[in-house]
Amino acid sequence: PLRLDIKRKLTARSDRVKSADLHPTEPWMVVSLYSGTVVVWNHETQVTIHLCTFVQSRLISPLILWDWDRKWLCSQVFEGHTHYVMQIVINPRDTNQFASASLDRTIKVWQLGSKTPNFTLEGHEKGVNCIDYNSGGDKPYLISGADDRLVKIWDYQNKTCVQTLEGHAQNVTCVSFHPQLPIILTGAEDGTVRVWHSNTYRLENTLNYGMERVWCICGQPGSNSVAIGFDEGSIIIKIGRVEPVMSMDSSGKVIWARHSEVQQANLKALTETEIRDGERLPLSVKDLGSCEIYPQTIRHSPNGRFVVVCGDGEYIIYTAMALRNKSFGSALEFIWAHDSSQYAVRESNSVVKIFKNFKEKKTFKPEFGAEGIFGGFLLGVRSNSGLAFYDWESSELIRRIEIQPKHVLWSDSGELVCIATDESFFVLRYLPERVSTAQESKEGVTEDGIEAAFEVLGEVQEVVKTGVWVGDCFIYTSSVNRLSYYVGGEIITIAHMDRTMYLLGYIPKDDRLYLGDKELNVISYSLLLSVLEYQTAVMRKDFSTADKVLPTIPKKQQTRVARFLEKQGFRQQALAVSNDPEHKFELALQLGELKTAYQLALKVESEQKWKQLAELATTKCQFSLAQECLHQAQDYGGLLLLATTSGNVDMVGQLAEGAERDGKTNVAFLTYFLQGRLVRQG
């Protein structure tokens, strides 16, 4: 079975719905009602954005072609049906050809310019209500639904019925080949929408939303969304995963599945001039062949030698180079360990199997069930009670955490792990030495595992869509389409994207991140490895390595690195690295380095900075420096305070003349008064 997740996105109550359509780019659904009203809904905000009323239409028997470029002139009439025409659809492969469904029990295929039909398809015992062409695959198929409660699939080239689908309890009112997924959707007056596999014709799911009879179904090209119209309103559902079925290995080979066809592209073939930040890469695509199952996920092994395809409740492991079958089996989910020789599958909601070297090693049943599994240095199992980590070798429980994760992502070293939820993400440090100690001594071991196994480093209130570790830096895309990375508690934004993108990986030799979208386009952003290595070394307090990496960082990036050092509390190192005079001055003040601050103040020539330096010099009893700084800032009030508190009579006399010359009469008056010079001399 396909095992496609189906989620409701919108429920809109209304009068009986006649037809529905989805906007190709905006989050809008338009529905026409039998009352003659047309309503436009925003399915993200769940509100009506437009409503208008037209004259009610009626069913017709002849088909009429109208030319809107010629003021809606009736340019052709197609006659042949002997009863009402219920629907017409245009052939997506030949837009001069269309098909019509009629209550006379027939389907007719027509050609523009010809008054008579090309041919007629007969087989239904009662009136035909609906038809649709197959636009998603390569088969020349047409589907029909009728009052005989049957759905028929026709080969319109051979003019034969290839399959009949039975199951609806009332008249079939709408049929649709999904434009993206290998499914057929049918709706009927029994109030159900049935989902069929378009290759095996097996019934995959039956949906009943309690809104009475179904009247229309509309899929959207390039999307997993489907609009459905009922007697009592309309809904939008999302079928399957939105994420593209793509994977990239460490050398830059990208593999993806388009329906059941597997293709590959090599990023190494691109020149530097062809790669620009945020722009689609001109990839040369190579066909690798067809997959026996419909892929829902595809993943390279950590060493890149193998690639696994999972879907239809099965998995197949292929060699990455030639797509040769290596192993297969049953699985709802498949994950790799950090070592490519090990992997695990979730066979059901209660059974997890671990394999090594393509042979089954262990089967175990997690105590609280298995609703999802996660790979990496530990085997993660999600259940109703939270997330449990198990040892790959012994299957022993390491730690159970009360959290419902969407993603669990490990760093290459196995020291750090990101646990992402629907609301935020946590970064934890794994402490294997404490685990070993606890396992030997049995101290600190509870029913939830080893309490000291993890140390929480931080929580970030952002929703992670996809992520990857580079050293100790966690790079991720967020729910607001922002590409950022987390290091040492700091979030650094790389780019704001105009659509949802999914991280494929990072190639160090290119200094670039690669991302894909649901249309299987690949884009790239620059991210210097030297910066990431430096930040990783700092986080590990390995300053000898950091000092070796620093010369490889371009000067324009060094101030960003300095600000990172400052936030980590390494101000002295930040002062040495920064190229920004303003930033260096702030650091010099914080460190109390008067000489450095003085030299920087001479370059910047800012009154505010001279005042800041004067204040610092005063606190350190460097009164001569403070006096010079106050003179540079022309702060006569500060100079007066300094002169009087230090008892410097000569300074008071000089200050009086300077203040009067510069128009600071209040200070001049006070200095003359302090000197007892009540009458101007001379």
ChimeraX attribute file (.defattr): number of C-alpha atoms within 10 A of each C-alpha:
attribute: neighborCount
match mode: 1-to-1
recipient: residues
	/A:1	16
	/A:2	22
	/A:3	14
	/A:4	17
	/A:5	9
	/A:6	15
	/A:7	12
	/A:8	13
	/A:9	15
	/A:10	20
	/A:11	15
	/A:12	16
	/A:13	15
	/A:14	15
	/A:15	17
	/A:16	22
	/A:17	26
	/A:18	20
	/A:19	21
	/A:20	24
	/A:21	20
	/A:22	22
	/A:23	12
	/A:24	12
	/A:25	8
	/A:26	10
	/A:27	12
	/A:28	20
	/A:29	24
	/A:30	20
	/A:31	25
	/A:32	22
	/A:33	22
	/A:34	14
	/A:35	15
	/A:36	14
	/A:37	17
	/A:38	19
	/A:39	17
	/A:40	20
	/A:41	21
	/A:42	17
	/A:43	19
	/A:44	11
	/A:45	11
	/A:46	13
	/A:47	13
	/A:48	15
	/A:49	13
	/A:50	11
	/A:51	13
	/A:52	10
	/A:53	12
	/A:54	11
	/A:55	8
	/A:56	10
	/A:57	9
	/A:58	6
	/A:59	10
	/A:60	12
	/A:61	17
	/A:62	14
	/A:63	17
	/A:64	13
	/A:65	13
	/A:66	14
	/A:67	12
	/A:68	10
	/A:69	7
	/A:70	9
	/A:71	8
	/A:72	10
	/A:73	11
	/A:74	12
	/A:75	12
	/A:76	15
	/A:77	15
	/A:78	18
	/A:79	13
	/A:80	14
	/A:81	21
	/A:82	13
	/A:83	17
	/A:84	19
	/A:85	23
	/A:86	18
	/A:87	17
	/A:88	18
	/A:89	17
	/A:90	16
	/A:91	19
	/A:92	13
	/A:93	12
	/A:94	9
	/A:95	11
	/A:96	12
	/A:97	16
	/A:98	19
	/A:99	23
	/A:100	25
	/A:101	28
	/A:102	25
	/A:103	20
	/A:104	19
	/A:105	21
	/A:106	24
	/A:107	30
	/A:108	19
	/A:109	20
	/A:110	21
	/A:111	17
	/A:112	14
	/A:113	12
	/A:114	11
	/A:115	14
	/A:116	15
	/A:117	19
	/A:118	13
	/A:119	14
	/A:120	16
	/A:121	17
	/A:122	15
	/A:123	12
	/A:124	20
	/A:125	14
	/A:126	18
	/A:127	22
	/A:128	32
	/A:129	26
	/A:130	29
	/A:131	27
	/A:132	24
	/A:133	26
	/A:134	21
	/A:135	19
	/A:136	16
	/A:137	16
	/A:138	8
	/A:139	12
	/A:140	15
	/A:141	21
	/A:142	25
	/A:143	25
	/A:144	27
	/A:145	30
	/A:146	28
	/A:147	21
	/A:148	18
	/A:149	22
	/A:150	23
	/A:151	28
	/A:152	19
	/A:153	22
	/A:154	20
	/A:155	16
	/A:156	19
	/A:157	10
	/A:158	10
	/A:159	14
	/A:160	14
	/A:161	17
	/A:162	12
	/A:163	13
	/A:164	14
	/A:165	16
	/A:166	12
	/A:167	11
	/A:168	21
	/A:169	14
	/A:170	18
	/A:171	23
	/A:172	28
	/A:173	26
	/A:174	29
	/A:175	28
	/A:176	25
	/A:177	26
	/A:178	27
	/A:179	20
	/A:180	18
	/A:181	23
	/A:182	19
	/A:183	23
	/A:184	22
	/A:185	21
	/A:186	29
	/A:187	30
	/A:188	27
	/A:189	21
	/A:190	17
	/A:191	21
	/A:192	23
	/A:193	24
	/A:194	20
	/A:195	21
	/A:196	22
	/A:197	17
	/A:198	18
	/A:199	10
	/A:200	10
	/A:201	16
	/A:202	15
	/A:203	18
	/A:204	15
	/A:205	16
	/A:206	15
	/A:207	12
	/A:208	13
	/A:209	13
	/A:210	11
	/A:211	17
	/A:212	18
	/A:213	24
	/A:214	30
	/A:215	25
	/A:216	24
	/A:217	26
	/A:218	23
	/A:219	24
	/A:220	17
	/A:221	16
	/A:222	14
	/A:223	18
	/A:224	18
	/A:225	22
	/A:226	23
	/A:227	23
	/A:228	24
	/A:229	32
	/A:230	29
	/A:231	21
	/A:232	16
	/A:233	20
	/A:234	28
	/A:235	21
	/A:236	22
	/A:237	17
	/A:238	19
	/A:239	17
	/A:240	16
	/A:241	14
	/A:242	14
	/A:243	18
	/A:244	20
	/A:245	23
	/A:246	26
	/A:247	24
	/A:248	28
	/A:249	22
	/A:250	15
	/A:251	15
	/A:252	19
	/A:253	18
	/A:254	23
	/A:255	25
	/A:256	24
	/A:257	25
	/A:258	17
	/A:259	18
	/A:260	18
	/A:261	16
	/A:262	21
	/A:263	17
	/A:264	22
	/A:265	18
	/A:266	16
	/A:267	20
	/A:268	11
	/A:269	11
	/A:270	13
	/A:271	8
	/A:272	9
	/A:273	6
	/A:274	11
	/A:275	18
	/A:276	13
	/A:277	14
	/A:278	17
	/A:279	13
	/A:280	15
	/A:281	17
	/A:282	14
	/A:283	16
	/A:284	11
	/A:285	12
	/A:286	12
	/A:287	13
	/A:288	18
	/A:289	15
	/A:290	15
	/A:291	17
	/A:292	14
	/A:293	19
	/A:294	23
	/A:295	24
	/A:296	25
	/A:297	20
	/A:298	23
	/A:299	22
	/A:300	25
	/A:301	24
	/A:302	18
	/A:303	14
	/A:304	17
	/A:305	13
	/A:306	21
	/A:307	25
	/A:308	25
	/A:309	26
	/A:310	25
	/A:311	23
	/A:312	17
	/A:313	19
	/A:314	22
	/A:315	25
	/A:316	23
	/A:317	22
	/A:318	20
	/A:319	17
	/A:320	20
	/A:321	13
	/A:322	10
	/A:323	17
	/A:324	15
	/A:325	15
	/A:326	13
	/A:327	13
	/A:328	15
	/A:329	12
	/A:330	17
	/A:331	20
	/A:332	20
	/A:333	23
	/A:334	27
	/A:335	21
	/A:336	23
	/A:337	21
	/A:338	22
	/A:339	13
	/A:340	16
	/A:341	15
	/A:342	21
	/A:343	25
	/A:344	25
	/A:345	24
	/A:346	23
	/A:347	19
	/A:348	18
	/A:349	15
	/A:350	15
	/A:351	15
	/A:352	23
	/A:353	18
	/A:354	23
	/A:355	18
	/A:356	17
	/A:357	10
	/A:358	14
	/A:359	12
	/A:360	13
	/A:361	14
	/A:362	15
	/A:363	15
	/A:364	11
	/A:365	13
	/A:366	18
	/A:367	11
	/A:368	16
	/A:369	17
	/A:370	22
	/A:371	18
	/A:372	21
	/A:373	23
	/A:374	27
	/A:375	22
	/A:376	21
	/A:377	24
	/A:378	22
	/A:379	25
	/A:380	25
	/A:381	24
	/A:382	24
	/A:383	21
	/A:384	12
	/A:385	14
	/A:386	15
	/A:387	24
	/A:388	26
	/A:389	23
	/A:390	19
	/A:391	14
	/A:392	23
	/A:393	13
	/A:394	8
	/A:395	16
	/A:396	11
	/A:397	20
	/A:398	23
	/A:399	22
	/A:400	21
	/A:401	16
	/A:402	13
	/A:403	16
	/A:404	16
	/A:405	24
	/A:406	18
	/A:407	21
	/A:408	21
	/A:409	21
	/A:410	26
	/A:411	19
	/A:412	17
	/A:413	13
	/A:414	16
	/A:415	16
	/A:416	24
	/A:417	26
	/A:418	23
	/A:419	20
	/A:420	25
	/A:421	19
	/A:422	15
	/A:423	13
	/A:424	15
	/A:425	21
	/A:426	18
	/A:427	24
	/A:428	19
	/A:429	17
	/A:430	20
	/A:431	15
	/A:432	15
	/A:433	11
	/A:434	16
	/A:435	21
	/A:436	13
	/A:437	12
	/A:438	18
	/A:439	15
	/A:440	9
	/A:441	9
	/A:442	12
	/A:443	11
	/A:444	15
	/A:445	17
	/A:446	11
	/A:447	9
	/A:448	14
	/A:449	21
	/A:450	21
	/A:451	19
	/A:452	17
	/A:453	20
	/A:454	21
	/A:455	13
	/A:456	12
	/A:457	13
	/A:458	14
	/A:459	15
	/A:460	16
	/A:461	11
	/A:462	17
	/A:463	18
	/A:464	26
	/A:465	22
	/A:466	22
	/A:467	23
	/A:468	21
	/A:469	21
	/A:470	19
	/A:471	19
	/A:472	23
	/A:473	21
	/A:474	23
	/A:475	25
	/A:476	22
	/A:477	26
	/A:478	20
	/A:479	15
	/A:480	15
	/A:481	18
	/A:482	20
	/A:483	23
	/A:484	17
	/A:485	20
	/A:486	17
	/A:487	19
	/A:488	20
	/A:489	14
	/A:490	14
	/A:491	15
	/A:492	14
	/A:493	13
	/A:494	16
	/A:495	15
	/A:496	14
	/A:497	13
	/A:498	10
	/A:499	10
	/A:500	17
	/A:501	25
	/A:502	24
	/A:503	24
	/A:504	24
	/A:505	24
	/A:506	26
	/A:507	19
	/A:508	16
	/A:509	9
	/A:510	14
	/A:511	15
	/A:512	17
	/A:513	20
	/A:514	23
	/A:515	24
	/A:516	24
	/A:517	19
	/A:518	16
	/A:519	11
	/A:520	16
	/A:521	15
	/A:522	22
	/A:523	22
	/A:524	21
	/A:525	19
	/A:526	17
	/A:527	16
	/A:528	18
	/A:529	21
	/A:530	18
	/A:531	21
	/A:532	23
	/A:533	20
	/A:534	23
	/A:535	24
	/A:536	20
	/A:537	19
	/A:538	21
	/A:539	17
	/A:540	13
	/A:541	11
	/A:542	13
	/A:543	14
	/A:544	10
	/A:545	15
	/A:546	20
	/A:547	14
	/A:548	10
	/A:549	18
	/A:550	18
	/A:551	11
	/A:552	13
	/A:553	17
	/A:554	12
	/A:555	14
	/A:556	11
	/A:557	14
	/A:558	20
	/A:559	20
	/A:560	18
	/A:561	20
	/A:562	25
	/A:563	19
	/A:564	22
	/A:565	22
	/A:566	16
	/A:567	13
	/A:568	16
	/A:569	11
	/A:570	14
	/A:571	21
	/A:572	15
	/A:573	15
	/A:574	25
	/A:575	24
	/A:576	12
	/A:577	20
	/A:578	22
	/A:579	17
	/A:580	14
	/A:581	16
	/A:582	15
	/A:583	15
	/A:584	22
	/A:585	23
	/A:586	17
	/A:587	24
	/A:588	22
	/A:589	18
	/A:590	13
	/A:591	14
	/A:592	15
	/A:593	15
	/A:594	19
	/A:595	11
	/A:596	16
	/A:597	25
	/A:598	21
	/A:599	11
	/A:600	18
	/A:601	22
	/A:602	13
	/A:603	11
	/A:604	14
	/A:605	12
	/A:606	13
	/A:607	17
	/A:608	11
	/A:609	23
	/A:610	25
	/A:611	20
	/A:612	19
	/A:613	26
	/A:614	29
	/A:615	18
	/A:616	20
	/A:617	22
	/A:618	15
	/A:619	11
	/A:620	12
	/A:621	11
	/A:622	14
	/A:623	17
	/A:624	13
	/A:625	18
	/A:626	25
	/A:627	21
	/A:628	15
	/A:629	26
	/A:630	24
	/A:631	19
	/A:632	18
	/A:633	20
	/A:634	17
	/A:635	18
	/A:636	20
	/A:637	16
	/A:638	18
	/A:639	23
	/A:640	23
	/A:641	12
	/A:642	20
	/A:643	20
	/A:644	14
	/A:645	9
	/A:646	11
	/A:647	11
	/A:648	12
	/A:649	14
	/A:650	9
	/A:651	17
	/A:652	23
	/A:653	16
	/A:654	11
	/A:655	22
	/A:656	24
	/A:657	15
	/A:658	17
	/A:659	21
	/A:660	15
	/A:661	11
	/A:662	11
	/A:663	10
	/A:664	16
	/A:665	13
	/A:666	13
	/A:667	20
	/A:668	24
	/A:669	16
	/A:670	14
	/A:671	25
	/A:672	18
	/A:673	13
	/A:674	15
	/A:675	13
	/A:676	9
	/A:677	11
	/A:678	10
	/A:679	8
	/A:680	6
	/A:681	5
	/A:682	3
